[in-house]
Amino acid sequence: MKLVIINYGAGNIKSLQFAFKRLGVEAILSNDTETIKKADKVIFPGVGEASSAMKKLKETGLHKLIPTLKQPVLGICLGMQLMCNFTEEGQTEGLGIFDVDVLKFDSTLVKVPQIGWNTITNLKSELFQQVSEHSFMYLVHSYYAPMSTETISTSEYQIQYSSALQKDNFYGVQFHPEKSSNDGEQLLKNFLNL
């Protein structure tokens, strides 16, 4: 299997590579259009700030490529948020894959960012096969995707929000499966089997 992790300078890609290596798959790091197009599966990671991450995508033309991909694509954390229409972080236009605007948690109501373990519920996709309701996943984020028709898992922090989204061949998770113990590993395995 050819698994490509999009390498655009805004990801914690080493821990992802190790996670896939444990599953017996060597992930290729690349920002090359042809390499990404030919992959069987694509991971779109993201750590950091939305507007600077989007700027890096635009510098390489990846902002045009990603929405056209036909194979399964998994956005992680900021990767998922950038797949949405817009994020309040840096007032950034997203890739428009998920029809959602990303909002900031209200720091007068909860501690921002949310850092640590939280449960995922209302699991609705083959991505969550053998992942149980109320599994704990590891999150670090100040912004969230509200509930929508594309929500395939929910979490609660200040309000109920989308901890995962899906549209066609595009999947996004707010949490870090590579840091989420056995359930996170199961989710990555499920993604490889899509």
Contacts in CASP RR format, 6 or more apart in sequence:
PFRMAT RR
TARGET T0000
AUTHOR 0000-0000-0000
METHOD contacts of the structure
MODEL  1
MKLVIINYGAGNIKSLQFAFKRLGVEAILSNDTETIKKADKVIFPGVGEA
SSAMKKLKETGLHKLIPTLKQPVLGICLGMQLMCNFTEEGQTEGLGIFDV
DVLKFDSTLVKVPQIGWNTITNLKSELFQQVSEHSFMYLVHSYYAPMSTE
TISTSEYQIQYSSALQKDNFYGVQFHPEKSSNDGEQLLKNFLNL
1 25 0 8 1.000
1 40 0 8 1.000
1 41 0 8 1.000
1 192 0 8 1.000
2 28 0 8 1.000
2 38 0 8 1.000
2 39 0 8 1.000
2 40 0 8 1.000
2 41 0 8 1.000
3 20 0 8 1.000
3 25 0 8 1.000
3 26 0 8 1.000
3 27 0 8 1.000
3 28 0 8 1.000
3 39 0 8 1.000
3 40 0 8 1.000
3 41 0 8 1.000
3 42 0 8 1.000
3 43 0 8 1.000
3 192 0 8 1.000
4 27 0 8 1.000
4 28 0 8 1.000
4 29 0 8 1.000
4 30 0 8 1.000
4 35 0 8 1.000
4 36 0 8 1.000
4 39 0 8 1.000
4 41 0 8 1.000
4 42 0 8 1.000
4 43 0 8 1.000
5 13 0 8 1.000
5 16 0 8 1.000
5 17 0 8 1.000
5 27 0 8 1.000
5 28 0 8 1.000
5 29 0 8 1.000
5 30 0 8 1.000
5 42 0 8 1.000
5 43 0 8 1.000
5 45 0 8 1.000
6 30 0 8 1.000
6 31 0 8 1.000
6 36 0 8 1.000
6 42 0 8 1.000
6 43 0 8 1.000
6 44 0 8 1.000
6 45 0 8 1.000
6 62 0 8 1.000
6 66 0 8 1.000
7 13 0 8 1.000
7 29 0 8 1.000
7 30 0 8 1.000
7 31 0 8 1.000
8 31 0 8 1.000
8 53 0 8 1.000
8 56 0 8 1.000
8 57 0 8 1.000
8 60 0 8 1.000
8 62 0 8 1.000
9 53 0 8 1.000
9 56 0 8 1.000
10 45 0 8 1.000
10 46 0 8 1.000
10 47 0 8 1.000
10 48 0 8 1.000
10 52 0 8 1.000
10 53 0 8 1.000
10 56 0 8 1.000
10 78 0 8 1.000
11 45 0 8 1.000
11 46 0 8 1.000
11 47 0 8 1.000
11 48 0 8 1.000
11 78 0 8 1.000
12 45 0 8 1.000
12 46 0 8 1.000
12 47 0 8 1.000
12 176 0 8 1.000
12 178 0 8 1.000
13 29 0 8 1.000
13 45 0 8 1.000
15 176 0 8 1.000
15 178 0 8 1.000
15 179 0 8 1.000
16 27 0 8 1.000
16 43 0 8 1.000
16 45 0 8 1.000
16 76 0 8 1.000
16 178 0 8 1.000
17 27 0 8 1.000
17 29 0 8 1.000
18 178 0 8 1.000
19 177 0 8 1.000
19 178 0 8 1.000
19 185 0 8 1.000
19 188 0 8 1.000
20 26 0 8 1.000
20 27 0 8 1.000
20 188 0 8 1.000
20 192 0 8 1.000
21 27 0 8 1.000
22 185 0 8 1.000
23 185 0 8 1.000
23 188 0 8 1.000
23 189 0 8 1.000
23 192 0 8 1.000
25 192 0 8 1.000
27 43 0 8 1.000
28 35 0 8 1.000
28 39 0 8 1.000
30 36 0 8 1.000
31 60 0 8 1.000
31 62 0 8 1.000
33 61 0 8 1.000
33 62 0 8 1.000
33 65 0 8 1.000
36 42 0 8 1.000
36 62 0 8 1.000
36 65 0 8 1.000
36 69 0 8 1.000
37 65 0 8 1.000
37 69 0 8 1.000
39 71 0 8 1.000
40 71 0 8 1.000
41 71 0 8 1.000
41 72 0 8 1.000
41 73 0 8 1.000
41 74 0 8 1.000
41 191 0 8 1.000
41 192 0 8 1.000
41 194 0 8 1.000
42 69 0 8 1.000
42 71 0 8 1.000
42 72 0 8 1.000
42 73 0 8 1.000
42 74 0 8 1.000
43 73 0 8 1.000
43 74 0 8 1.000
43 75 0 8 1.000
43 76 0 8 1.000
44 66 0 8 1.000
44 73 0 8 1.000
44 74 0 8 1.000
44 75 0 8 1.000
44 76 0 8 1.000
44 79 0 8 1.000
44 82 0 8 1.000
44 83 0 8 1.000
45 75 0 8 1.000
45 76 0 8 1.000
45 77 0 8 1.000
45 78 0 8 1.000
45 79 0 8 1.000
46 53 0 8 1.000
46 75 0 8 1.000
46 76 0 8 1.000
46 77 0 8 1.000
46 78 0 8 1.000
46 79 0 8 1.000
46 82 0 8 1.000
47 77 0 8 1.000
47 78 0 8 1.000
48 78 0 8 1.000
49 89 0 8 1.000
49 90 0 8 1.000
50 78 0 8 1.000
50 81 0 8 1.000
50 82 0 8 1.000
50 87 0 8 1.000
50 89 0 8 1.000
50 90 0 8 1.000
50 92 0 8 1.000
50 102 0 8 1.000
50 143 0 8 1.000
51 89 0 8 1.000
51 90 0 8 1.000
51 91 0 8 1.000
51 92 0 8 1.000
53 78 0 8 1.000
53 79 0 8 1.000
53 82 0 8 1.000
54 63 0 8 1.000
54 82 0 8 1.000
54 92 0 8 1.000
54 93 0 8 1.000
54 94 0 8 1.000
57 63 0 8 1.000
57 66 0 8 1.000
57 82 0 8 1.000
63 94 0 8 1.000
63 95 0 8 1.000
66 73 0 8 1.000
66 83 0 8 1.000
66 95 0 8 1.000
66 97 0 8 1.000
67 95 0 8 1.000
67 96 0 8 1.000
67 97 0 8 1.000
69 169 0 8 1.000
69 170 0 8 1.000
70 169 0 8 1.000
71 169 0 8 1.000
72 169 0 8 1.000
72 171 0 8 1.000
72 191 0 8 1.000
72 194 0 8 1.000
73 169 0 8 1.000
73 170 0 8 1.000
73 171 0 8 1.000
74 171 0 8 1.000
74 172 0 8 1.000
74 173 0 8 1.000
74 191 0 8 1.000
75 83 0 8 1.000
75 170 0 8 1.000
75 171 0 8 1.000
75 172 0 8 1.000
75 173 0 8 1.000
76 172 0 8 1.000
76 173 0 8 1.000
76 176 0 8 1.000
76 177 0 8 1.000
76 178 0 8 1.000
77 140 0 8 1.000
77 141 0 8 1.000
77 173 0 8 1.000
77 174 0 8 1.000
77 175 0 8 1.000
77 176 0 8 1.000
79 172 0 8 1.000
80 98 0 8 1.000
80 145 0 8 1.000
80 164 0 8 1.000
80 165 0 8 1.000
80 172 0 8 1.000
80 173 0 8 1.000
80 174 0 8 1.000
81 87 0 8 1.000
81 89 0 8 1.000
81 102 0 8 1.000
81 141 0 8 1.000
81 143 0 8 1.000
81 145 0 8 1.000
81 174 0 8 1.000
82 92 0 8 1.000
82 94 0 8 1.000
82 95 0 8 1.000
83 94 0 8 1.000
83 95 0 8 1.000
83 96 0 8 1.000
83 97 0 8 1.000
83 98 0 8 1.000
83 165 0 8 1.000
83 170 0 8 1.000
83 172 0 8 1.000
84 94 0 8 1.000
84 95 0 8 1.000
84 96 0 8 1.000
84 97 0 8 1.000
84 98 0 8 1.000
84 99 0 8 1.000
84 100 0 8 1.000
84 101 0 8 1.000
84 102 0 8 1.000
84 145 0 8 1.000
84 165 0 8 1.000
85 93 0 8 1.000
85 94 0 8 1.000
85 96 0 8 1.000
85 98 0 8 1.000
85 99 0 8 1.000
85 100 0 8 1.000
85 101 0 8 1.000
86 92 0 8 1.000
86 93 0 8 1.000
86 94 0 8 1.000
86 101 0 8 1.000
86 102 0 8 1.000
87 94 0 8 1.000
87 101 0 8 1.000
87 102 0 8 1.000
87 143 0 8 1.000
88 101 0 8 1.000
88 102 0 8 1.000
88 103 0 8 1.000
88 104 0 8 1.000
88 143 0 8 1.000
89 102 0 8 1.000
89 104 0 8 1.000
89 142 0 8 1.000
89 143 0 8 1.000
97 167 0 8 1.000
97 170 0 8 1.000
98 145 0 8 1.000
98 148 0 8 1.000
98 150 0 8 1.000
98 165 0 8 1.000
98 167 0 8 1.000
98 170 0 8 1.000
98 172 0 8 1.000
99 148 0 8 1.000
99 149 0 8 1.000
99 150 0 8 1.000
99 167 0 8 1.000
100 145 0 8 1.000
100 146 0 8 1.000
100 148 0 8 1.000
100 150 0 8 1.000
100 162 0 8 1.000
100 165 0 8 1.000
101 146 0 8 1.000
102 143 0 8 1.000
102 144 0 8 1.000
102 145 0 8 1.000
103 143 0 8 1.000
103 144 0 8 1.000
103 146 0 8 1.000
104 112 0 8 1.000
104 142 0 8 1.000
104 143 0 8 1.000
104 144 0 8 1.000
105 112 0 8 1.000
105 113 0 8 1.000
105 114 0 8 1.000
105 142 0 8 1.000
105 143 0 8 1.000
105 144 0 8 1.000
105 157 0 8 1.000
105 158 0 8 1.000
106 112 0 8 1.000
106 158 0 8 1.000
109 158 0 8 1.000
110 157 0 8 1.000
110 158 0 8 1.000
112 142 0 8 1.000
113 140 0 8 1.000
113 141 0 8 1.000
113 142 0 8 1.000
114 139 0 8 1.000
114 140 0 8 1.000
114 141 0 8 1.000
114 142 0 8 1.000
114 157 0 8 1.000
115 139 0 8 1.000
115 140 0 8 1.000
116 138 0 8 1.000
116 139 0 8 1.000
116 140 0 8 1.000
117 136 0 8 1.000
117 137 0 8 1.000
117 138 0 8 1.000
117 139 0 8 1.000
118 136 0 8 1.000
118 137 0 8 1.000
118 139 0 8 1.000
118 155 0 8 1.000
118 156 0 8 1.000
118 157 0 8 1.000
118 163 0 8 1.000
118 175 0 8 1.000
119 134 0 8 1.000
119 135 0 8 1.000
119 136 0 8 1.000
119 137 0 8 1.000
119 155 0 8 1.000
119 156 0 8 1.000
120 131 0 8 1.000
120 133 0 8 1.000
120 134 0 8 1.000
120 135 0 8 1.000
120 137 0 8 1.000
120 153 0 8 1.000
120 154 0 8 1.000
120 155 0 8 1.000
120 163 0 8 1.000
120 164 0 8 1.000
120 175 0 8 1.000
121 133 0 8 1.000
121 134 0 8 1.000
121 153 0 8 1.000
121 154 0 8 1.000
121 155 0 8 1.000
122 133 0 8 1.000
122 151 0 8 1.000
122 153 0 8 1.000
122 154 0 8 1.000
123 131 0 8 1.000
123 133 0 8 1.000
123 152 0 8 1.000
123 153 0 8 1.000
124 151 0 8 1.000
124 152 0 8 1.000
124 153 0 8 1.000
124 166 0 8 1.000
125 152 0 8 1.000
125 153 0 8 1.000
125 164 0 8 1.000
125 166 0 8 1.000
125 171 0 8 1.000
126 190 0 8 1.000
126 194 0 8 1.000
127 152 0 8 1.000
127 164 0 8 1.000
127 166 0 8 1.000
127 171 0 8 1.000
127 173 0 8 1.000
127 187 0 8 1.000
127 190 0 8 1.000
127 191 0 8 1.000
127 194 0 8 1.000
128 152 0 8 1.000
128 153 0 8 1.000
128 164 0 8 1.000
128 187 0 8 1.000
128 190 0 8 1.000
129 186 0 8 1.000
129 190 0 8 1.000
130 186 0 8 1.000
130 190 0 8 1.000
131 183 0 8 1.000
131 184 0 8 1.000
131 186 0 8 1.000
131 187 0 8 1.000
131 190 0 8 1.000
132 183 0 8 1.000
135 180 0 8 1.000
135 183 0 8 1.000
135 184 0 8 1.000
136 180 0 8 1.000
136 181 0 8 1.000
136 183 0 8 1.000
137 155 0 8 1.000
137 163 0 8 1.000
137 173 0 8 1.000
137 175 0 8 1.000
137 176 0 8 1.000
137 177 0 8 1.000
137 180 0 8 1.000
137 183 0 8 1.000
137 184 0 8 1.000
138 175 0 8 1.000
138 176 0 8 1.000
138 179 0 8 1.000
138 180 0 8 1.000
139 155 0 8 1.000
139 163 0 8 1.000
139 174 0 8 1.000
139 175 0 8 1.000
139 176 0 8 1.000
140 176 0 8 1.000
141 174 0 8 1.000
144 157 0 8 1.000
144 161 0 8 1.000
144 162 0 8 1.000
144 174 0 8 1.000
145 151 0 8 1.000
145 161 0 8 1.000
145 162 0 8 1.000
145 165 0 8 1.000
145 174 0 8 1.000
146 159 0 8 1.000
146 161 0 8 1.000
146 162 0 8 1.000
147 154 0 8 1.000
147 160 0 8 1.000
147 161 0 8 1.000
147 162 0 8 1.000
148 162 0 8 1.000
148 165 0 8 1.000
150 162 0 8 1.000
150 165 0 8 1.000
150 166 0 8 1.000
150 167 0 8 1.000
151 162 0 8 1.000
151 164 0 8 1.000
151 165 0 8 1.000
152 162 0 8 1.000
152 164 0 8 1.000
152 165 0 8 1.000
152 166 0 8 1.000
152 171 0 8 1.000
153 162 0 8 1.000
153 163 0 8 1.000
153 164 0 8 1.000
153 173 0 8 1.000
154 160 0 8 1.000
154 161 0 8 1.000
154 162 0 8 1.000
154 163 0 8 1.000
155 161 0 8 1.000
155 163 0 8 1.000
155 174 0 8 1.000
155 175 0 8 1.000
161 174 0 8 1.000
162 174 0 8 1.000
163 173 0 8 1.000
163 174 0 8 1.000
163 175 0 8 1.000
164 171 0 8 1.000
164 172 0 8 1.000
164 173 0 8 1.000
164 174 0 8 1.000
164 175 0 8 1.000
165 171 0 8 1.000
165 172 0 8 1.000
166 172 0 8 1.000
171 191 0 8 1.000
173 187 0 8 1.000
177 184 0 8 1.000
177 185 0 8 1.000
177 187 0 8 1.000
177 188 0 8 1.000
178 184 0 8 1.000
178 188 0 8 1.000
180 187 0 8 1.000
END
